[in-house]
Amino acid sequence: MSSAYLETSFFSECCTVRTTEIARGRRATSLEWWRNHAPKFDRYISAEVVRELSSPDFPAAVRDPALAMLKGLTLLPTTEDVVAFAELLVAERVMPGPANEGDALHLAIAIVHRLDYLVTWNQRHLANPNKRTHLTIIAARARLRLPEIVTPNLMRLE
């Protein structure tokens, strides 16, 4: 079975209370993926996902159901190797700092733990095709493989 790291923005969009057309579309797409496609993957999260979703900056109407979705998912450890790789991603200027939280840490967790996919709605820093070549080179130098970084609408196994 393929493995997928579910980044914070996925859960946030599943539970969003925003009503714009884009927000409604992302919510529907995310929930459809969660119900119909997620069971086809070994699904993983990290303490960083829990930390971000637990933030008081998230309205309780989003935070509580998003945190409930995490039940039963495997929590990957944030090892020294993960933090070192996140630091490298920040040093190489391909991810914003700080390295011990946020996007650099999410990506480092998915890479170091050798997952097949990283599922996100963050198209600025993660699912950004302009960063793919640079990220692939950095991972290869460390003898690691970049996971496929995808939004839920592109994430299907039939």
Secondary structure, 3 states (H helix, E strand, C coil): CEEEEECHHHHHHHCCCCCCHHHHHHHHHHHHHHHHCHHHEEEEEEHHHHHHHCCCCCCHHHHHHHHHHCCCCEEECCCHHHHHHHHHHHHCCCCCCCCCCHHHHHHHHHHHCCCCEEECCCCCCCCCHHHHHHHHHHHHHCCCCCCEEECHHHCCCC
